[in-house]
Each structure stands twice: as structure tokens, then as C-alpha cells.
Amino acid sequence: MWKKLLILAALVGAGAYVAKKVKSANDERALWHEATTAPDLR
């Protein structure tokens, strides 16, 4: 039983890590997009 709980905790931890990395990459891409596009001065 403890083995199953440990595996489940590891999977949840890995999922949270991957989700954090994906969000970080998306935020970084959005920041670069904002910084490198010309402002709309209309």
C-alpha cells in the first residue's frame, strides 16, 4: 500500500513540475513577444 502511495505522490509531483515548466515557458514567450513587437500608436 505504501508503495502505491509513494508512486502516486511521485506522479503528482512530476505532473506539477511539468506544469510549472510549461507555464514558465509560456510566460517567457509572451514576455518576449510583448518586448519585441512594435507598439500600436494609433
Buried (B, 14 or more C-beta within 10 A) or exposed (E): EEEEEEEEEEEEEEEEEEEEEEEEEEEEEEEEEEEEEEEEEE
